[in-house]
């Protein structure tokens, strides 16, 4: 066995989930009548993201003004422009651009991108801090994340929905992301000889609480502005933005950390230089999380009943299906 085996962990989980879905979920006929998959849109947006991430990750080594970096970034932007043109013209787009005219949908996607950049930095950079600075073994790193994951699961699966129904979308989202920003800020001051109880656990707990509280409001914010039949599409777009923001944001923050570490190697030990780079990544991650919380708190509006924006995506037919009442539950009491 080697670390490569971690990438196979999703296979048994995926098989089990598929089997349970087939056995337990009610069968229903699809709503797509002759609709074609937007292959061109999927290929162009995926290629654009891959080129952008590759350019950012290798920017420090190749040089930010090198022909390679600038060429890759230009190609990524060009492919993104092609993707937008495709989405504006095809009959059944992968990402209906009209949805972004809806305030809550647009805000939820921006919040998702910023938050994902911060959260991916937490997952990746803090694991590096624990292993390369504090000297934790891989098993110890996994156990160090356990408190945050348990707190996150408890709030996201239990209390988050109740908090949203009690206080609406904006307060839980803003509070959760600002608390997560505080957790990242604590990591931004973690010392080379830090201890788990004093320097790791507090930040982990704050991040677990913040992420657990904020995740549901982001999805519900997007779904509150569309028909119940389109709530699946709206939440899917937010999840896509989350993944894209995480990939690109992590590439940017990792590059900033590497640049800072390289600059500090002349005056500090190798471990201290690494830690200085991680501090920069944590600090920018905290800024991203705080910005997401402020934007969500200021720009999100109370959800409207399903159907208020039936033509937002520019097509009369439903593009996604949710169980009856899902959209209504997402828009009440906001």
DRENDOMI-814945 format. One record per atom (N, C-alpha, C): residue in one letter; x, y, z. Coordinates in steps of 0.05 Angstrom, whole numbers, padded with zeros to 5 digits, always signed. Example, Ala and Ser with C-alpha at 12.3 -4.5 7.8 and 13.67 -1.06 7.14 Angstrom:
<sites>
a+00264-00114+00156/a+00246-00090+00156/a+00264-00066+00156/s+00257-00045+00142/s+00273-00021+00143/s+00258+00001+00157/
</sites>
This chain:
<sites>
x+00017-00024+00000/x+00000+00000+00000/x+00017+00025+00000/x+00008+00046-00012/x+00021+00072-00012/x+00000+00094-00011/x+00010+00119-00011/x-00009+00141-00009/x-00026+00144-00034/x-00018+00131-00056/x-00034+00132-00080/x-00061+00119-00076/x-00063+00101-00057/x-00088+00087-00052/x-00110+00105-00042/x-00103+00128-00032/x-00124+00146-00021/x-00144+00154-00043/x-00134+00155-00068/x-00152+00163-00089/x-00172+00142-00097/x-00170+00118-00086/x-00189+00097-00091/x-00211+00096-00070/x-00210+00113-00050/x-00229+00111-00028/x-00257+00117-00037/x-00260+00134-00058/x-00287+00141-00067/x-00301+00118-00082/x-00286+00099-00092/x-00298+00077-00108/x-00318+00061-00091/x-00311+00050-00069/x-00331+00034-00053/x-00354+00052-00043/x-00347+00077-00036/x-00368+00095-00027/x-00388+00101-00049/x-00377+00106-00073/x-00395+00112-00096/x-00412+00088-00103/x-00401+00064-00103/x-00416+00040-00109/x-00438+00036-00088/x-00432+00041-00063/x-00452+00037-00042/x-00474+00058-00044/x-00467+00083-00050/x-00487+00104-00053/x-00505+00097-00077/x-00493+00089-00099/x-00509+00082-00123/x-00529+00059-00117/x-00519+00039-00103/x-00536+00016-00097/x-00559+00025-00079/x-00553+00041-00059/x-00574+00051-00041/x-00594+00068-00055/x-00585+00085-00073/x-00603+00102-00089/x-00622+00086-00106/x-00612+00066-00119/x-00628+00048-00136/x-00649+00034-00119/x-00641+00026-00095/x-00659+00010-00078/x-00679+00027-00063/x-00672+00051-00055/x-00689+00066-00037/x-00703+00090-00049/x-00692+00102-00070/x-00705+00126-00081/x-00728+00118-00099/x-00750+00133-00099/x-00772+00127-00117/x-00764+00132-00146/x-00774+00115-00164/x-00767+00119-00192/x-00786+00140-00204/x-00775+00155-00223/x-00790+00176-00236/x-00778+00180-00264/x-00795+00186-00283/x-00787+00190-00310/x-00772+00217-00312/x-00752+00218-00328/x-00737+00243-00332/x-00754+00264-00346/x-00745+00289-00344/x-00759+00311-00357/x-00746+00321-00382/x-00724+00308-00390/x-00709+00317-00414/x-00721+00303-00438/x-00732+00319-00457/x-00744+00308-00481/x-00727+00317-00505/x-00709+00299-00513/x-00693+00306-00536/x-00671+00326-00530/x-00665+00332-00505/x-00644+00351-00498/x-00617+00338-00502/x-00598+00354-00512/x-00571+00343-00517/x-00552+00354-00496/x-00533+00338-00488/x-00513+00346-00469/x-00495+00368-00481/x-00490+00388-00465/x-00473+00410-00475/x-00443+00402-00472/x-00435+00385-00491/x-00407+00375-00490/x-00387+00397-00494/x-00392+00414-00514/x-00373+00436-00520/x-00369+00454-00496/x-00391+00460-00482/x-00388+00477-00458/x-00372+00463-00436/x-00377+00437-00432/x-00363+00423-00411/x-00333+00421-00418/x-00326+00417-00443/x-00298+00414-00451/x-00284+00441-00448/x-00296+00463-00457/x-00282+00489-00456/x-00279+00499-00428/x-00299+00496-00411/x-00295+00507-00383/x-00276+00490-00368/x-00276+00463-00372/x-00256+00446-00358/x-00228+00452-00367/x-00224+00455-00393/x-00197+00461-00404/x-00188+00489-00394/x-00206+00508-00393/x-00199+00535-00383/x-00189+00534-00354/x-00204+00519-00337/x-00196+00517-00309/x-00169+00502-00306/x-00165+00481-00322/x-00140+00466-00320/x-00116+00483-00328/x-00119+00498-00349/x-00097+00515-00358/x-00091+00537-00338/x-00112+00549-00326/x-00108+00570-00306/x-00094+00560-00281/x-00103+00537-00272/x-00090+00525-00248/x-00061+00518-00254/x-00056+00506-00277/x-00029+00498-00284/x-00011+00523-00285/x-00021+00544-00297/x-00005+00569-00300/x+00001+00580-00272/x-00018+00581-00254/x-00014+00592-00228/x+00005+00575-00211/x+00001+00549-00212/x+00018+00531-00196/x+00047+00533-00205/x+00052+00536-00230/x+00080+00536-00241/x+00090+00565-00245/x+00075+00585-00236/x+00083+00612-00240/x+00109+00619-00226/x+00113+00610-00201/x+00138+00616-00187/x+00162+00604-00201/x+00160+00580-00211/x+00182+00567-00224/x+00188+00578-00252/x+00167+00581-00268/x+00171+00590-00295/x+00174+00620-00297/x+00164+00635-00277/x+00165+00664-00278/x+00137+00675-00286/x+00128+00695-00271/x+00101+00705-00276/x+00098+00720-00302/x+00120+00730-00312/x+00120+00745-00338/x+00131+00728-00361/x+00136+00703-00356/x+00147+00686-00377/x+00126+00680-00398/x+00136+00672-00422/x+00118+00666-00444/x+00100+00643-00437/x+00110+00623-00422/x+00094+00600-00414/x+00070+00609-00397/x+00076+00624-00375/x+00055+00631-00357/x+00034+00649-00370/x+00044+00670-00384/x+00025+00689-00397/x+00009+00675-00419/x+00023+00657-00434/x+00009+00642-00455/x-00013+00624-00444/x-00007+00610-00422/x-00027+00593-00410/x-00051+00609-00399/x-00045+00631-00386/x-00067+00648-00376/x-00084+00660-00398/x-00071+00668-00420/x-00086+00679-00443/x-00103+00657-00455/x-00092+00633-00458/x-00108+00610-00468/x-00132+00604-00450/x-00127+00605-00424/x-00149+00600-00405/x-00171+00621-00408/x-00164+00646-00410/x-00184+00667-00414/x-00198+00664-00440/x-00184+00657-00461/x-00196+00653-00487/x-00217+00630-00486/x-00209+00608-00474/x-00228+00586-00471/x-00252+00593-00454/x-00248+00609-00433/x-00270+00618-00417/x-00289+00636-00434/x-00278+00653-00451/x-00295+00669-00468/x-00311+00652-00488/x-00298+00632-00499/x-00312+00613-00516/x-00334+00599-00502/x-00329+00591-00477/x-00349+00578-00461/x-00374+00596-00457/x-00369+00621-00451/x-00391+00640-00447/x-00407+00644-00472/x-00393+00645-00495/x-00407+00647-00521/x-00425+00622-00526/x-00413+00599-00521/x-00428+00574-00524/x-00453+00574-00507/x-00450+00581-00481/x-00472+00580-00463/x-00494+00600-00470/x-00486+00622-00483/x-00506+00642-00491/x-00522+00634-00516/x-00511+00614-00531/x-00523+00607-00557/x-00536+00580-00558/x-00527+00561-00543/x-00539+00534-00545/x-00566+00533-00533/x-00582+00515-00542/x-00610+00513-00533/x-00612+00503-00504/x-00595+00484-00497/x-00595+00473-00470/x-00567+00476-00458/x-00560+00499-00447/x-00533+00504-00437/x-00527+00489-00412/x-00501+00483-00408/x-00492+00470-00384/x-00496+00489-00360/x-00492+00515-00364/x-00495+00535-00343/x-00511+00558-00355/x-00538+00558-00351/x-00554+00580-00362/x-00545+00607-00350/x-00535+00625-00367/x-00524+00650-00358/x-00545+00668-00346/x-00570+00664-00355/x-00592+00681-00345/x-00596+00679-00315/x-00588+00656-00304/x-00591+00653-00275/x-00575+00673-00259/x-00553+00682-00271/x-00536+00701-00256/x-00547+00729-00255/x-00570+00733-00269/x-00584+00759-00266/x-00599+00759-00239/x-00603+00736-00227/x-00617+00735-00202/x-00597+00740-00179/x-00604+00759-00163/x-00585+00769-00143/x-00575+00748-00124/x-00593+00732-00113/x-00584+00712-00094/x-00567+00690-00107/x-00574+00683-00132/x-00558+00663-00146/x-00529+00673-00151/x-00528+00698-00161/x-00501+00710-00167/x-00485+00713-00141/x-00498+00723-00120/x-00484+00727-00095/x-00474+00700-00083/x-00492+00680-00084/x-00484+00654-00073/x-00460+00642-00088/x-00458+00646-00114/x-00436+00636-00129/x-00410+00651-00123/x-00411+00677-00120/x-00387+00692-00112/x-00378+00684-00084/x-00397+00681-00066/x-00391+00672-00039/x-00378+00645-00039/x-00390+00627-00056/x-00379+00600-00058/x-00351+00599-00068/x-00344+00616-00087/x-00317+00617-00098/x-00297+00626-00077/x-00304+00648-00063/x-00286+00658-00042/x-00283+00639-00019/x-00305+00628-00010/x-00305+00610+00013/x-00289+00585+00006/x-00293+00574-00019/x-00278+00550-00026/x-00248+00555-00027/x-00240+00578-00036/x-00211+00585-00036/x-00200+00584-00007/x-00216+00594+00011/x-00207+00594+00039/x-00208+00566+00051/x-00228+00551+00046/x-00231+00525+00058/x-00210+00505+00047/x-00205+00506+00021/x-00185+00489+00009/x-00158+00495+00020/x-00153+00521+00026/x-00127+00529+00038/x-00125+00516+00066/x-00147+00516+00081/x-00147+00504+00107/x-00140+00474+00105/x-00154+00460+00088/x-00150+00431+00086/x-00121+00425+00078/x-00111+00438+00058/x-00085+00432+00047/x-00062+00444+00063/x-00063+00470+00068/x-00040+00483+00081/x-00037+00475+00110/x-00060+00471+00124/x-00057+00463+00152/x-00046+00434+00154/x-00052+00417+00135/x-00041+00390+00135/x-00010+00392+00131/x-00002+00410+00113/x+00027+00414+00109/x+00040+00425+00134/x+00026+00444+00147/x+00037+00455+00172/x+00041+00434+00193/x+00021+00417+00197/x+00022+00396+00217/x+00045+00376+00211/x+00048+00369+00186/x+00067+00348+00179/x+00095+00359+00175/x+00098+00381+00162/x+00125+00391+00154/x+00137+00410+00175/x+00120+00423+00191/x+00130+00442+00211/x+00130+00429+00239/x+00107+00417+00247/x+00104+00405+00273/x+00114+00376+00273/x+00118+00364+00250/x+00129+00337+00249/x+00109+00315+00255/x+00083+00320+00251/x+00063+00300+00255/x+00066+00277+00234/x+00060+00253+00242/x+00058+00231+00223/x+00031+00233+00209/x+00028+00220+00186/x+00002+00222+00171/x-00022+00214+00188/x-00020+00193+00204/x-00043+00186+00221/x-00049+00208+00241/x-00029+00220+00252/x-00034+00242+00271/x-00047+00266+00257/x-00039+00271+00233/x-00052+00293+00218/x-00082+00287+00214/x-00089+00263+00207/x-00117+00256+00204/x-00132+00259+00230/x-00120+00250+00252/x-00134+00253+00278/x-00136+00282+00286/x-00117+00299+00278/x-00118+00327+00285/x-00142+00341+00271/x-00150+00331+00248/x-00173+00342+00234/x-00200+00332+00245/x-00199+00311+00261/x-00223+00298+00270/x-00242+00316+00285/x-00232+00333+00304/x-00251+00351+00319/x-00266+00370+00300/x-00251+00381+00281/x-00264+00400+00262/x-00285+00386+00246/x-00279+00362+00236/x-00298+00347+00220/x-00323+00339+00235/x-00319+00331+00260/x-00342+00324+00277/x-00360+00348+00282/x-00348+00370+00288/x-00363+00395+00293/x-00378+00403+00268/x-00364+00402+00245/x-00376+00409+00220/x-00400+00391+00213/x-00397+00365+00217/x-00419+00347+00212/x-00442+00352+00230/x-00437+00357+00255/x-00458+00362+00275/x-00475+00386+00267/x-00462+00408+00260/x-00476+00432+00254/x-00489+00431+00226/x-00476+00420+00206/x-00487+00420+00180/x-00510+00401+00177/x-00509+00378+00192/x-00531+00359+00190/x-00553+00363+00210/x-00547+00378+00231/x-00567+00381+00252/x-00577+00409+00256/x-00560+00426+00266/x-00568+00453+00275/x-00570+00474+00253/x-00555+00470+00231/x-00554+00491+00211/x-00582+00498+00199/x-00597+00477+00192/x-00624+00482+00181/x-00642+00496+00201/x-00640+00489+00226/x-00657+00502+00247/x-00649+00531+00250/x-00623+00536+00249/x-00613+00564+00252/x-00623+00581+00228/x-00622+00569+00204/x-00631+00584+00180/x-00661+00590+00183/x-00677+00570+00191/x-00706+00575+00194/x-00712+00595+00215/x-00694+00598+00235/x-00699+00617+00257/x-00689+00645+00249/x-00666+00647+00237/x-00654+00673+00232/x-00652+00681+00203/x-00660+00664+00184/x-00658+00671+00156/x-00631+00663+00145/x-00625+00672+00121/x-00601+00664+00107/x-00577+00681+00115/x-00580+00707+00117/x-00557+00724+00119/x-00541+00721+00145/x-00555+00720+00167/x-00541+00719+00193/x-00524+00694+00196/x-00536+00670+00191/x-00519+00646+00194/x-00496+00645+00174/x-00501+00654+00149/x-00479+00654+00130/x-00457+00673+00138/x-00464+00697+00145/x-00443+00717+00153/x-00429+00708+00178/x-00443+00699+00198/x-00431+00691+00223/x-00413+00667+00219/x-00422+00647+00204/x-00407+00624+00199/x-00380+00630+00185/x-00382+00646+00164/x-00357+00652+00149/x-00338+00670+00164/x-00349+00688+00180/x-00331+00705+00196/x-00318+00689+00218/x-00332+00670+00229/x-00320+00652+00249/x-00298+00635+00236/x-00304+00625+00212/x-00283+00610+00197/x-00259+00627+00192/x-00264+00653+00185/x-00241+00671+00180/x-00224+00675+00205/x-00237+00675+00229/x-00222+00677+00254/x-00205+00652+00258/x-00216+00629+00251/x-00201+00604+00253/x-00176+00605+00236/x-00179+00614+00211/x-00156+00616+00193/x-00136+00637+00203/x-00146+00659+00215/x-00128+00679+00226/x-00111+00667+00249/x-00123+00649+00265/x-00108+00636+00286/x-00085+00619+00274/x-00091+00606+00253/x-00070+00590+00240/x-00048+00608+00228/x-00055+00633+00221/x-00036+00651+00209/x-00015+00661+00230/x-00019+00654+00255/x+00000+00662+00276/x+00012+00637+00290/x+00006+00613+00279/x+00016+00588+00291/x+00046+00587+00290/x+00060+00582+00312/x+00089+00583+00313/x+00101+00557+00303/x+00127+00557+00299/x+00142+00534+00290/x+00140+00511+00311/x+00142+00518+00336/x+00141+00498+00357/x+00113+00498+00370/x+00092+00501+00354/x+00065+00502+00365/x+00056+00476+00378/x+00036+00478+00395/x+00024+00455+00408/x-00004+00451+00397/x-00013+00426+00398/x-00040+00420+00386/x-00062+00435+00402/x-00061+00434+00428/x-00082+00445+00445/x-00084+00475+00442/x-00061+00489+00442/x-00061+00518+00442/x-00061+00530+00414/x-00048+00517+00394/x-00044+00530+00368/x-00059+00517+00345/x-00069+00493+00349/x-00083+00479+00327/x-00112+00475+00333/x-00119+00464+00357/x-00146+00457+00363/x-00165+00481+00362/x-00158+00505+00373/x-00177+00528+00372/x-00184+00535+00343/x-00165+00537+00326/x-00171+00543+00298/x-00188+00522+00285/x-00182+00496+00290/x-00197+00474+00279/x-00226+00476+00288/x-00231+00482+00313/x-00258+00483+00324/x-00274+00506+00311/x-00261+00529+00308/x-00274+00552+00296/x-00281+00546+00267/x-00262+00534+00253/x-00267+00527+00225/x-00289+00506+00222/x-00290+00487+00239/x-00311+00467+00238/x-00338+00479+00243/x-00340+00497+00263/x-00365+00510+00269/x-00374+00528+00246/x-00355+00544+00236/x-00362+00563+00215/x-00371+00549+00189/x-00356+00528+00181/x-00363+00514+00157/x-00390+00499+00160/x-00394+00487+00184/x-00419+00473+00188/x-00444+00491+00188/x-00441+00516+00198/x-00463+00534+00198/x-00468+00547+00170/x-00447+00552+00155/x-00449+00568+00131/x-00456+00552+00106/x-00452+00526+00106/x-00455+00511+00081/x-00483+00511+00071/x-00502+00504+00087/x-00530+00503+00079/x-00541+00530+00069/x-00536+00552+00083/x-00545+00578+00073/x-00536+00585+00045/x-00511+00577+00038/x-00502+00583+00011/x-00519+00570-00010/x-00525+00544-00006/x-00542+00530-00025/x-00570+00540-00025/x-00581+00545-00001/x-00609+00554+00001/x-00612+00582-00011/x-00591+00599-00009/x-00593+00625-00021/x-00597+00624-00051/x-00582+00606-00064/x-00586+00604-00093/x-00613+00592-00100/x-00622+00572-00085/x-00648+00560-00091/x-00672+00577-00085/x-00668+00597-00067/x-00690+00614-00060/x-00699+00633-00082/x-00683+00636-00103/x-00689+00655-00124/x-00700+00642-00149/x-00704+00615-00149/x-00713+00601-00173/x-00737+00585-00167/x-00749+00575-00188/x-00771+00556-00185/x-00763+00531-00170/x-00781+00518-00156/x-00774+00493-00143/x-00762+00472-00163/x-00773+00472-00187/x-00763+00453-00207/x-00734+00459-00216/x-00725+00484-00211/x-00698+00491-00219/x-00679+00493-00195/x-00688+00485-00172/x-00671+00487-00148/x-00646+00468-00150/x-00650+00445-00163/x-00627+00428-00167/x-00606+00440-00184/x-00615+00454-00206/x-00596+00468-00223/x-00581+00490-00208/x-00596+00506-00193/x-00583+00528-00178/x-00563+00518-00158/x-00570+00497-00143/x-00551+00486-00124/x-00527+00473-00137/x-00532+00461-00161/x-00510+00448-00176/x-00490+00469-00186/x-00500+00492-00194/x-00482+00513-00204/x-00465+00524-00181/x-00477+00527-00157/x-00462+00536-00134/x-00440+00515-00127/x-00447+00490-00128/x-00427+00469-00122/x-00404+00470-00143/x-00412+00475-00168/x-00391+00477-00189/x-00373+00501-00183/x-00385+00524-00176/x-00369+00547-00169/x-00351+00541-00145/x-00361+00526-00126/x-00345+00519-00103/x-00321+00503-00111/x-00324+00483-00128/x-00302+00467-00137/x-00282+00483-00153/x-00292+00500-00171/x-00274+00516-00187/x-00259+00536-00170/x-00273+00549-00152/x-00260+00568-00134/x-00239+00555-00116/x-00245+00530-00107/x-00226+00516-00091/x-00201+00509-00106/x-00204+00499-00130/x-00180+00491-00146/x-00163+00515-00152/x-00175+00536-00163/x-00160+00560-00170/x-00150+00575-00146/x-00166+00577-00125/x-00158+00591-00101/x-00135+00577-00087/x-00136+00550-00086/x-00114+00536-00073/x-00088+00539-00089/x-00090+00540-00116/x-00067+00544-00132/x-00054+00571-00127/x-00071+00592-00124/x-00061+00619-00119/x-00048+00620-00091/x-00062+00609-00071/x-00051+00611-00044/x-00026+00594-00040/x-00025+00571-00053/x-00001+00554-00051/x+00023+00569-00065/x+00017+00583-00087/x+00039+00598-00100/x+00048+00621-00083/x+00030+00634-00070/x+00038+00656-00052/x+00055+00645-00028/x+00046+00622-00018/x+00062+00610+00004/x+00090+00602-00005/x+00092+00591-00029/x+00118+00582-00039/x+00136+00606-00044/x+00125+00628-00054/x+00141+00652-00059/x+00151+00664-00033/x+00134+00665-00013/x+00142+00675+00013/x+00164+00658+00025/x+00160+00632+00024/x+00181+00614+00035/x+00207+00617+00021/x+00207+00619-00005/x+00232+00623-00020/x+00246+00649-00012/x+00230+00670-00008/x+00241+00696+00000/x+00253+00696+00028/x+00243+00679+00046/x+00252+00678+00073/x+00274+00659+00079/x+00281+00642+00059/x+00301+00622+00064/x+00329+00633+00070/x+00335+00657+00060/x+00361+00669+00065/x+00365+00678+00094/x+00343+00685+00107/x+00345+00696+00134/x+00334+00678+00156/x+00321+00656+00149/x+00309+00638+00169/x+00316+00609+00162/x+00311+00592+00182/x+00315+00563+00177/x+00295+00553+00157/x+00299+00530+00146/x+00281+00519+00126/x+00253+00515+00138/x+00251+00506+00162/x+00225+00502+00175/x+00211+00529+00180/x+00226+00548+00190/x+00214+00575+00195/x+00205+00588+00169/x+00221+00584+00147/x+00213+00596+00122/x+00188+00583+00111/x+00185+00556+00114/x+00161+00543+00107/x+00137+00554+00122/x+00141+00557+00148/x+00119+00567+00165/x+00111+00596+00157/x+00130+00612+00149/x+00124+00640+00140/x+00107+00639+00115/x+00113+00621+00097/x+00096+00618+00073/x+00068+00609+00080/x+00066+00590+00099/x+00039+00581+00107/x+00023+00603+00120/x+00037+00620+00135/x+00023+00643+00147/x+00010+00661+00127/x+00025+00666+00105/x+00014+00682+00083/x-00012+00670+00071/x-00010+00643+00066/x-00033+00630+00055/x-00057+00630+00074/x-00052+00626+00100/x-00074+00627+00119/x-00086+00655+00121/x-00069+00675+00120/x-00078+00703+00122/x-00096+00710+00098/x-00088+00703+00074/x-00105+00708+00051/x-00130+00691+00052/x-00128+00667+00061/x-00152+00651+00065/x-00172+00664+00084/x-00162+00675+00106/x-00179+00689+00125/x-00192+00713+00111/x-00177+00727+00095/x-00188+00750+00081/x-00211+00741+00061/x-00206+00719+00047/x-00226+00709+00029/x-00252+00701+00044/x-00249+00687+00066/x-00272+00679+00082/x-00287+00703+00093/x-00272+00722+00103/x-00285+00746+00114/x-00300+00762+00092/x-00287+00764+00069/x-00300+00778+00046/x-00326+00763+00038/x-00325+00737+00037/x-00349+00721+00030/x-00371+00726+00051/x-00364+00727+00077/x-00384+00732+00097/x-00396+00759+00095/x-00380+00779+00090/x-00390+00807+00088/x-00408+00809+00063/x-00399+00798+00040/x-00415+00800+00016/x-00442+00786+00020/x-00441+00762+00031/x-00466+00748+00036/x-00485+00762+00055/x-00474+00773+00076/x-00490+00788+00095/x-00502+00813+00084/x-00488+00826+00066/x-00498+00852+00055/x-00515+00849+00030/x-00509+00829+00013/x-00522+00828-00013/x-00545+00808-00015/x-00545+00787+00001/x-00567+00768+00000/x-00593+00782+00009/x-00615+00775-00005/x-00641+00785+00003/x-00659+00763+00011/x-00680+00769+00026/x-00698+00747+00034/x-00709+00732+00010/x-00710+00706+00012/x-00719+00689-00010/x-00748+00695-00018/x-00754+00692-00044/x-00781+00696-00054/x-00793+00669-00060/x-00819+00667-00060/x-00832+00642-00065/x-00824+00631-00092/x-00823+00605-00095/x-00816+00592-00120/x-00835+00602-00142/x-00823+00607-00165/x-00839+00615-00188/x-00836+00645-00194/x-00824+00660-00175/x-00821+00689-00180/x-00803+00695-00203/x-00785+00676-00209/x-00765+00680-00230/x-00765+00656-00249/x-00789+00649-00258/x-00791+00624-00274/x-00776+00625-00300/x-00772+00649-00311/x-00759+00652-00337/x-00730+00660-00335/x-00718+00657-00311/x-00691+00667-00307/x-00671+00655-00326/x-00674+00629-00331/x-00654+00616-00348/x-00660+00618-00377/x-00683+00631-00384/x-00689+00636-00412/x-00701+00613-00426/x-00710+00592-00413/x-00723+00569-00425/x-00748+00563-00410/x-00768+00554-00425/x-00793+00548-00411/x-00793+00522-00397/x-00776+00503-00405/x-00777+00476-00393/x-00760+00475-00368/x-00768+00458-00350/x-00752+00454-00326/x-00725+00441-00333/x-00704+00449-00319/x-00677+00438-00325/x-00667+00420-00303/x-00681+00419-00281/x-00673+00401-00259/x-00697+00395-00242/x-00696+00373-00228/x-00719+00365-00212/x-00711+00361-00183/x-00728+00369-00165/x-00724+00365-00137/x-00750+00352-00126/x-00748+00339-00103/x-00772+00328-00091/x-00792+00351-00086/x-00818+00344-00087/x-00839+00363-00083/x-00836+00377-00057/x-00836+00404-00057/x-00834+00420-00033/x-00807+00428-00026/x-00786+00418-00040/x-00758+00425-00033/x-00753+00455-00036/x-00763+00466-00059/x-00759+00495-00063/x-00774+00511-00043/x-00798+00503-00036/x-00814+00518-00016/x-00800+00518+00011/x-00788+00496+00019/x-00774+00495+00044/x-00750+00513+00044/x-00739+00517+00021/x-00715+00534+00019/x-00721+00563+00019/x-00746+00571+00016/x-00753+00599+00013/x-00770+00610+00035/x-00778+00593+00053/x-00796+00603+00075/x-00780+00616+00097/x-00792+00635+00110/x-00781+00647+00134/x-00754+00661+00130/x-00749+00671+00106/x-00724+00686+00102/x-00731+00716+00101/
</sites>
